[in-house]
Amino acid sequence: MKIIRTAYLDNNATTPLDPRVVESMMPFYLTQFGNPSSLYSLGREAKSAIEDSRIKIADTINAKPQEIIFTSGGSESNSTVFMNLLSSISPKKRHIIVSKVEHPAILQACEYLAKHFGVEVTYIEVDEFGVISYEQFENSIREDTCLVSIMFVNNEVGSIQPVEKIGQLCKEHNIHFHCDAVQAVGKVPIDVSKLNVTSLALSAHKICGPKGVGALYISESTRLSPLIHGGGQEFGFRSGTENVSGIVGLGKAAEISIKNHDKFTEHSIHLKSLFFSQLREHTENWFENSSDKTSVPSTMSIYFEGIRGESLAHWLNHQQVFVSIGSACSSSSKKLSHVLSAMGKDEDMIRSTLRFSVAMHTTEQEVLYAAEMVCRGVQKLRQMSPKKSARVNVQTPPYALT
């Protein structure tokens, strides 16, 4: 019997459900299915479960439960903040500051507001490792600046932004500071009070929770207008019958991720070291696009000289190794990675880059198998490539399959 080996190293795109999360959700599909707005016991049980999850999310980021609004995910949470500019901000304050490496949910919201409502946007440059220029950011603040939005951890290269420093400056200038923390939960400590963020976006499916549910933290001192009107759910901010099972799953996933934070950091460092040691031994002319000093260890953006990342990803897929050529949210686009472009990478380097990302459930066996297949794939593609400048180590790895 043929042994089928797989390696899933695209956890920045999405993660599998943790069995404990599934267990917590199942009763709300089968037996505790009441509408949370109903007054009888079945509804009250659902409502209580939502509030329990609200407390868990609040504890995750050191917020108050009443500051947590459940949404459909990170994109909705981000868009909610940006679209509120139209109704809650003075017409005289229409200047936004974002970085060039934000998620498309942020960048496209900026483009929409600029095109249709005349909002002016300043895009902050990043260095070669994907970290913003704080000096440019500081110099970009104006009297009419109404919103700053900087992500905590980048989804493509894992770079960590100086959020606390940014938040302090925004606080001094009384500017709304929004943070997309979708890729940060469980990877870096999050304390909204210490970070001085006004609002912050979270998503369940990045932390082994269900798809289609997320949360938006809004400081209780901030007033935003609802985008969805109706029954007045979520403190009147987001009407509509709540996704009870999803919210319960998000709460459980957040609870687990916080408990495992230190363990996951150690696990990620170990897996990255293991992966890189195999690449160093069995292939050449590759390097990481980010820096260990300024990025999370769970994300590895790697440039392989002399090959096309899309071709390597396609070959790996046939070997049951699942990786990404960039952000899963925009990988279907033929455009070059805006993140790598902002970092100063040329077209050839961008097209020769793959992203590998691990999670708590990722095993050593997966990493070893992925490394083996990457080395094989790189060797095959370089032999086929008209570019002969790259030196290739053709030695068969000792762990290679027959």
PASENU-355755 format. One record per atom (N, C-alpha, C): x, y, z. Coordinates in steps of 0.1 Angstrom, whole numbers, plus 2048, in hexadecimal, padded with zeros to 3 digits. Each point is the difference from the previous one (the first is absolute). Last residue first. Layout:
<atoms>
XYZ/...
</atoms>
This chain:
<atoms>
8778447E8/8047F87F4/7F48007F6/80E827826/7F77F57FD/8057F97F4/82081D822/7F78017F4/7F97F37FF/821810822/7F27FD804/7F77FE7F4/82E80E7FD/8007F3806/7F27FB804/80A8227D6/80080080F/7FF7F2805/81980C7D2/7F37FB805/7FF80080F/81F8207DF/8007F5809/7F27FC805/80F8267E3/7F77F57FB/8017F3809/806838801/8057F4807/7F77F47FC/80A8307E5/7F67F7806/8087F4806/8058387EE/8067F3803/7F77F7807/7F582A7DD/7FE7FB80E/8077F2801/7FE8187D7/809807809/7FF7FA80E/7E87F77D5/80A7F6805/80980680B/7CD8067E5/80A808808/80A7F5807/7DA7F37E6/80B8057F7/80B808808/7E17D7815/80180E7FE/80B8047F6/7F67D3812/7F88047F5/80180E7FC/8167F0826/8067F87F5/7F88037F3/7F1812828/80D8077FC/8067F97F4/7D97ED814/7FD80D7F9/80D8077FB/8047D881B/7FA7FD7F3/7FE80D7F8/81080582C/80A7FA7F7/7FA7FD7F2/7E4810822/80980B7FB/80A7FA7F7/7E37E2814/7F98087F6/80980B7FB/80F7E4822/7FF7F87F4/7FA8097F5/80381282B/80D7FE7FA/8007F97F3/7D8805818/80480D7FB/80E7FE7F9/7EE7DB816/7FA8027F3/80480E7FA/8117F482B/8047F67F6/7FA8037F2/7F1819825/80E8047FC/8057F77F6/7D67F5812/7FF80C7F8/80E8047FB/7FE7DD81E/7FB7FC7F3/7FF80B7F7/80C80982C/80B7F87F9/7FB7FC7F3/7E181681B/80A8097FC/80B7F97F8/7DD7E6812/7FB8097F6/80B8097FA/8097E6826/7FF7F87F4/7FC8087F4/80081482B/80E7FF7FA/7FF7F77F4/7D281980C/80A7F6806/80D8017F9/7D282180B/80A7FC7F6/80A7F7807/7DC817817/7FE7F27FC/80A7FB7F6/7FE82E810/8037F780B/7FF7F17FC/80C81F7D7/7F780280C/8037F680B/8188197CF/7FD7F5809/7F680480B/81280F7CA/7FC80580E/7FB7F4808/81B8147CF/7FD7F4808/7FC80580E/8068157CA/7FD80280E/7FD7F2807/81E8117D1/7F57F8806/7FF80480F/8198167CF/7FE7FF80E/7F47F7804/8128127D4/8077F4805/7FF7FE80F/7EE8267E8/7FA7F47F9/8077F3804/810829812/7F27FF804/7FA7F37FA/82B80D7F2/8007FB80E/7F27FD805/8058147D6/8067F3800/7FF7FA80E/7F482E7FA/7F67F67FB/8057F2800/81681F825/7FD8027F2/7F77F57FB/803817832/8047F57F9/7FD8027F1/7F881E828/80B8027F6/8047F47F8/7DB807821/80C7FD806/80C8027F7/7D48057F0/80280B80A/80E7FE807/7F17DE7E4/80380B7F8/80480C809/7EF7D9813/80E7FE7FC/80580C7F8/7D380180D/80880080C/80F7FF7FC/7DD7FC7DF/80380E804/80980180C/7FE7D97DA/7FD80380E/80380E803/7F27F67CE/80B7FD809/7FC80380F/7DA7F47DC/80980B804/80B7FA809/7DA7E87EE/80D7FF7F8/80980B804/7D97E781F/80380B7F8/80D7FE7F9/7EE7E2820/7FA7FE7F3/80380B7F6/80D80182F/8097F77F8/7FA7FD7F2/7F181B829/8028067F3/8087F87F6/7F37F482D/7F58087FD/8028077F2/8217E4814/7F57F87FB/7F48097FC/83580F800/7F4801808/7F57F87FA/82C7EF7EE/7FE80E806/7F47FF80A/80E7DA7E8/8098097F9/7FF80F805/7F87CF81C/7FA80B7F9/80A8087F8/7F77C9811/80680C804/7FA80B7F8/7FF7C780B/7F780C7FD/80680D806/80A7CA7EE/80680A808/7F980D7FD/7FA7D47E9/7F880280C/80880980B/80D7F67D2/8067F880A/7F980180E/7F281A7DB/7FF7F27FB/8077F680A/80482E808/7F27FC802/7FE7F27FB/8298157F9/7FF7FC80E/7F17FB802/80A8137D6/8077F3802/7FE7FB80E/7F082B7F8/7F87F67F8/8067F2801/818824813/7F47FD808/7F77F67F9/82680F7E9/8047F880C/7F47FC808/7F981E7DD/8037F37FA/8047F680C/7F982D80A/7F47FA7FC/8027F27FB/82581B80B/7F97FB80C/7F37F97FC/82C8017E1/7F4808802/7F87FA80B/8388007F8/7F37F97FD/7F480A802/83080B807/8007F87F4/7F37F87FE/80C810832/8068057F3/7FE7F67F5/7E280882C/8097F67FA/8048057F3/7EB815831/8038027F2/8097F57FB/7DA80682B/80E7FB7FB/8018027F1/7E480A832/7FF8047F2/80E7FE7FA/7E47EF82E/80D8007F9/7FD8037F1/7E8800836/7FF8047F2/80D8007F9/7FB7F782F/7F67F67FA/7FE8037F1/81B81A821/8077F47FA/7F67F77F9/7FD837804/7FC7F4808/8067F47F9/8188317FD/7F57F87FA/7FD7F4809/826820803/7F48097FE/7F47F87FA/82C7ED80A/7FF80A80A/7F3808800/80E7DE7E0/7FC7FA80C/7FD80B80B/7FA80B7CC/80A7FF80A/7FB7FA80C/7F17FD7C8/7FF80780C/80B7FE80A/7FD7EB7D5/7FD80E7FD/7FE80880C/8207D27F6/7F3805806/7FE80F7FE/81C7DD7DE/80180780D/7F3805804/8217DF7DB/7F2804805/80380880C/8217E47E5/7FB80C7FA/7F1803803/80E7CD806/80880C802/7F880C7F9/7F97CA819/7FE8097F4/80780D803/8017DB81F/7FC7F97F4/7FD8097F4/80D80D82F/8087F47FD/7FE7FB7F2/7E8826811/80E803800/8087F47FB/7D27FA808/8028087F4/80F8037FE/7F37EB828/7FE7F77F5/8038077F2/7FF819828/80C7F7800/8007F77F5/7DA81C807/80C8077FA/80C7F7800/7D97EF815/7FE8027F2/80C8067F9/8017FC82F/8007F37F9/7FF8017F1/7FA82681A/80E7FC801/8027F37F8/7D480F806/8078097F7/80F7FC7FF/7E57EB820/7FD7FB7F3/8078087F5/80680D82E/8067F37FD/7FD7FB7F2/7EC82880F/80F8027FE/8067F37FD/7D27FE80A/8038077F3/80F8027FD/7F27EF82A/7FD7F67F6/8038067F2/80281D825/80B7F6801/7FF7F67F5/7DD81E805/80C8077FC/80C7F77FF/7D77EF811/8008017F2/80C8087FA/7FA7FB82F/8037F37FA/8018017F1/7F2826818/80F7FD802/8047F37FA/7D180B7FE/80980A7F9/80E7FD801/7D57E980F/80B7F97F9/80A80A7FA/7D880E818/8077F6809/80C7FA7F9/7E581D7E6/80780780B/8087F7809/7E57ED7DE/80C8077FA/80780880B/7D77EA80B/80B7F77FE/80C8077FB/7DA81A805/8047FB80D/80C7F67FF/7EB80F7D9/80880B806/8057FB80D/7E37E37EA/80C8017F9/80A80B806/7D37FC811/8087F4804/80E8017F9/7E18217F4/80480180E/8097F5804/7ED7FD7D5/80A80B801/80580280E/7DD7E27F9/80C7FB7FB/80B80A800/7D580E80C/8057F780A/80E7FA7FC/7E981A7E0/80580880B/8067F880C/7EB7E97DC/80C8067FB/80780980B/7D57ED808/80A7F67FF/80E8057FC/7DB81F7FF/8037FB80E/80B7F5800/7F08297E2/8067F37FC/8057F980D/7D88277FE/80E7FD802/8037F27FB/7DA8237EE/8017F4809/80F7FC800/7F68337F6/7FF7F37F9/8027F580A/814835800/7F37F9801/8007F37F8/824822818/8007F77F4/7F37F7802/80782481F/80B8037F6/7FF7F77F3/7E67FF82B/7FB8097F6/8098037F5/80A7E1823/7FF80E806/7FB80A7F6/8017D27F3/80D805802/80080F805/7D37F47EA/8097F7806/80E807801/7D48117ED/80780680B/80A7F7807/7E07FB7D8/7FC7FC80D/80880580C/8088187D2/7F57F6802/7FC7FD80E/82C8147DC/7F5804809/7F57F5800/8378097F3/7F57F77FE/7F580480A/828818800/7FE7FF7F2/7F47F77FD/80C82282C/7FE7F27FB/7FE8007F1/81E82481C/7F37FE7FC/7FE7F27FA/823813828/7FF7FE7F2/7F17FD7FC/82081582B/7F37FD7FB/8007FF7F1/8237FC82F/7FE8037F2/7F27FC7FB/8147F782C/80080F7FE/7FD8047F2/8067D280D/7F3805805/7FF80F7FF/81D7E27DE/80280680D/7F2806804/8047D77DF/7FE80E7FF/80180680E/80A7CF7E2/80180780D/7FF80F7FD/7EF7D37E4/80580E7FF/80080680E/7FF7CB7E7/7FC80980A/80780E7FE/7EE7CE7E5/80B808805/7FB80980B/7F27D57D9/7FD80780D/80D807804/7FC7E37D9/7F4808800/7FC80680D/81D7D2800/80080B7F6/7F3808801/8177E582B/7F87FF7F4/80180C7F6/82A7F2820/7F1802803/7F97FF7F2/831801809/7FA7F2801/7F1801805/81A8277F5/8047FB80D/7F97F2803/7F781D7DA/80F800800/8067FA80D/7D08057F6/8067F57F9/80F8017FE/7E4822818/8007F2807/8087F67F8/807838804/7F97F67F8/8027F2806/80483B80B/8047F2803/7F87F77F6/80E83980A/7F97F57F9/8067F3802/7FB835819/8097F57FC/7F87F47FA/802839814/7F87F57FB/80A7F57FB/811825817/7F1804802/7F77F47FB/8347FE817/7F87FF7F3/7F2805803/82A7FC81D/7F980D7FD/7F97FF7F3/81C7DF81A/8028037F2/7FA80D7FC/7F97ED82C/80E8037FE/8038057F2/7D57F1808/80280C809/80F8047FE/7F17D97EB/7FB80C7F9/80280D808/81B7D17FC/7FA80780B/7FB80E7FA/8177CE7EF/7F880B7FC/7F980680D/82D7DE7EE/7F780480B/7F880C7FB/8117DC7DC/80680B808/7F680480B/7F57DB7E7/80E8017FB/80780A808/7D17F6805/8077F4803/80F8007FC/7E38237E7/7FB7F980C/8077F3802/80781F7DA/80880180C/7FC7F880C/7ED8087D1/80C7F6800/80880180D/7DA81C7FB/7FB7F37FC/80B7F6800/7FB83180B/8087F7808/7FC7F17FD/7FD8377F0/7FC7F37FB/8097F6807/7F2833811/80A7F57FE/7FA7F47FB/7F783A808/7FB7F37FD/80B7F67FD/7F7833817/80B7F67FC/7F97F37FF/7F2838802/7FB7F2801/80B7F77FA/80D82F817/7FC7FA7F3/7FC7F2802/81482681E/7F27FD800/7FB7FB7F2/82E809810/7F98097F6/7F17FE7FF/81B7E681E/80580E803/7F980A7F6/7F97D27FA/7FA80480C/80380F803/8167EA7DD/7F28037FC/7F980580C/82C7F2807/7FF80D7F9/7F28037FC/8077D7816/80380B809/7FF80E7F9/7FB7D87E6/7F5803809/80280C809/8247EF7E7/7F68067F7/7F4805808/8207E5816/80580E7FD/7F78087F7/7F47D3808/80080880D/80580E7FE/8037E17DC/7F2804802/80080980D/8247EF7DC/80180680E/7F3807804/8047D37DF/80180F7FF/80180580F/80E7D07E6/7F980680B/80280F800/8027D67D8/80680C807/7F780680B/7F97D97DF/8017FF80E/80680B808/7F57F77CF/80E7FE804/8017FF80F/7D48037EA/8097FA7F6/80E7FD805/7DC81581A/7FC7F37FC/8097F97F6/80B825829/7FD7FF7F2/7FD7F27FC/7F881A830/8097F67FA/7FC7FE7F1/7EB824817/8097FC80A/80B7F67FB/7E78297E4/7FE7F2804/80A7FD80B/7EB8317F6/80C7F87FE/7FE7F2805/7E58337F7/7FE7F1800/80D7F97FC/7E8833810/80C7F97FD/7FD7F1801/7E28327FB/8017F1802/80E7FC7FC/7F282E7FF/7F57FA808/8027F2803/81B8317F0/8017F1800/7F57FA80A/80B8307F5/7F47FA7FB/8017F0800/82481C80F/7F5804808/7F37F97FB/82C7E57F7/7FC80E7FD/7F4803809/82C7DA7F7/7F4804808/7FD80E7FD/8277E87EE/7F48007F8/7F3805808/82D7F9812/80080C7F8/7F38017F8/8087D981A/7FF80C809/7FF80D7F8/8077D87E7/7F3800807/7FE80D808/82A7F87ED/7F78057F6/7F2800806/8217EE81C/80280F7FE/7F78057F5/8007D280A/7F980880A/80280F7FE/7FF7D77DD/80980B804/7F980880A/7F57CA7FA/7FD80E7FC/80B80A804/8077CB7F4/7FC80880B/7FF80F7FC/80F7D87E5/7F1802801/7FC80880C/82D7F57EE/7FB7F5808/7F1802802/81C8207EA/8027F47F9/7FA7F3807/7E982F80C/80E7FD7FD/8017F27F9/7D58237FC/8067F6809/80E7FE7FC/7D982B7FA/8097F77FB/8057F680B/7CF81A7FD/80D800806/8097F57FA/7D581F7EE/8057F3801/80E800805/7D2821801/80E8007FF/8057F2803/7D08197ED/8067F5807/80F8027FE/7CD81C7FE/80E8007FC/8087F5808/7CA8087EE/8097FE80C/80E7FF7FB/7D58057E6/80B80A801/8097FF80C/7DA7E47EF/7FD80A80A/80B80A803/7FF7DA7DF/7F2804800/7FE80C80A/82C7EC7F8/7FA8027F3/7F2806801/8197F5828/80780B7F8/7F98037F3/7F17DD81B/7FD80C806/80780C7F9/8087D47F1/7F28037FE/7FD80E806/82B7EE806/7FE8047F2/7F18047FE/80C7EF82A/80680D7FE/7FD8057F1/7F37D580B/7F7809807/80580E7FE/81B7DE7F1/7F58027F7/7F5809806/8267F381A/8048087F4/7F58037F7/7F87E4826/80480E804/8028087F3/7F97D37FA/7F3805806/80280E805/8257E77EF/7F88067F6/7F3805805/82B7FF821/7F77F67F9/7F78077F6/82E81880C/7F47FC806/7F97F57F8/82B81A7F9/7FF7F2801/7F47FB807/80E82E7FA/7FF7FA7F2/7FE7F1800/7EE821829/80D7FC7FA/7FD7FA7F2/7E3828816/8017F2801/80E7FC7FA/7DE82E80F/80D7FB7FF/8007F0801/7DC82D7F3/8027F2806/80F7FD7FE/7DB82D7FF/80D7FB7FD/8037F3807/7DA824801/7FF7F57F7/80D7FB7FB/7E582581F/80A7F7803/7FF7F37F8/7E18257FD/80D8077FF/80C7F6804/7D17F3802/8058027F2/80D8077FE/7F37E382D/7FE80D7FA/8058017F1/7F07D1817/80C8097FF/7FC80D7FA/7E37D9804/80480380D/80B80A801/7EB7EC7D7/7F6805809/80480580D/81D7EE7DE/7F78087F8/7F5806809/8227E180F/80580E7FE/7F68097FA/7FA7D0807/7FB80980A/80580F7FF/8107DB7E6/7F48057FB/7F980A809/8287E980D/8028097F5/7F38077FB/7FE7DE822/80780B805/80280B7F5/7EE7D67F4/7F6807809/80780D805/8197E17E7/7F88097F8/7F6808808/81C7DF815/80880B7FB/7F780A7F8/7EB7D9810/80480980C/80880C7FB/7F47DF7E0/7F4808805/80480A80B/8217E27F1/7FD8097F6/7F4809804/80D7DB81C/80980C800/7FD80A7F6/7D77E2810/80E7FD7FE/80980D7FF/7D07FC809/8027F47F7/80E7FD7FE/7F081882F/7FE8027F1/8017F37F8/7FA817837/8027F47F7/7FC8047F2/81381F82A/7F57FE7F7/8037F47F7/812818832/8017F67F5/7F47FF7F8/80781B828/8088067F5/8027F67F5/7EB7F682A/7F78097F9/8078077F4/8187E381F/7F77F87F8/7F78097F7/83181180D/7F37FE808/7F67F97F7/8377FA7FB/7F580A7FE/7F57FD809/82C7E87F5/7FF80980C/7F780B7FD/8087D97E3/80780C7FD/7FF80B80B/7EE7D3805/80B7FE7F7/80880D7FD/7D7800819/80C7FC808/80C7FE7F7/7D78097EB/80580C808/80C7FD808/7EA7DD7EA/8078087F6/80680D807/7E67E381B/80C7F97FC/8088097F6/7D580E80D/80A80180B/80D7FA7FC/7DD7FA7E2/80480F800/80A80280B/7EC7D67FE/80A8027F6/80580E7FF/7DC7F781D/80C7F9805/80C8017F6/7D68117F3/80680880A/80D7FA806/7E67E67E2/80680C7F9/80780980A/7E77DD811/80C7FA7FA/80780C7F8/7D7809814/80A7FE80A/80D7FB7FA/7DA8037E5/80580D803/80B80080A/7EB7D87F5/8088057F4/80580D804/7E37EE81F/80C7F8800/8098057F4/7D5813803/80980580B/80D7F8800/7DE7F17E3/80680D7FB/80A80680A/7E77DA80D/8097FC7F4/80780C7FB/7DF806822/80D7FB805/80A7FC7F5/7DB8267F6/8007F4807/80E7FA802/7F78297E8/7FF80280F/8007F2807/8188117CF/7F47FA805/800800810/82480D7E1/7F680B804/7F47FB806/8237E37EF/80580880C/7F680B804/7F37D27E7/80380D7FC/80480880D/8067CA7FF/7F780B801/80580D7FB/8127D0804/7FF8077F3/7F780D801/8167D681B/7FE80E805/80080A7F5/8047D27F4/7F680080C/7FE80E805/81B7F77D7/7F77F4802/7F680280B/8248207F3/7FA7FB7F3/7F47F7802/81A810824/7F880B7FB/7FC7FE7F1/81C7E0819/7F2802806/7F880B7FA/82E7F97F0/7F67F77FC/7F2801807/82B819807/7F68067F7/7F47F67FE/8287F581B/7F980B806/7F48067F8/81D7DE7EF/7F87FB80B/7F880B807/81F80C7DE/7F47F87FA/7F77FC80B/82881280D/7F780B7FB/7F47F97FA/8227E480E/7FA80680C/7F680B7FC/81B7EC7DF/7F57F7805/7F980580C/8178217DC/8057F880B/7F47F8805/8048117CD/7FA80280D/8067F780B/81D8137D6/7F67F6803/7FA80380E/8148297E3/8047F5808/7F57F6802/8128297DA/7F67FB809/8057F5808/81C81F7E9/7F48017F8/7F47FC808/82B7FC812/7FC80E800/7F48037F7/8147D5804/7F880380B/7FD80F801/8177DC7E1/7FA80D7FC/7F680580B/81A7D57F9/80880B805/7FB80D7FA/7F77C7804/7F980D7FE/80780B807/80A7CC7EB/80580B809/7F880D7FD/8007C57F7/7FB80D7FD/80780A80A/8007C97EB/806809809/7FB80E7FC/7F37C97F8/7FD80E7FB/80580A80B/80C7CA7F2/7FE80A80B/7FF80E7FB/7F57CE7E9/80780C7FF/7FD80980C/7FE7C97FE/7F880C800/80980D800/
</atoms>
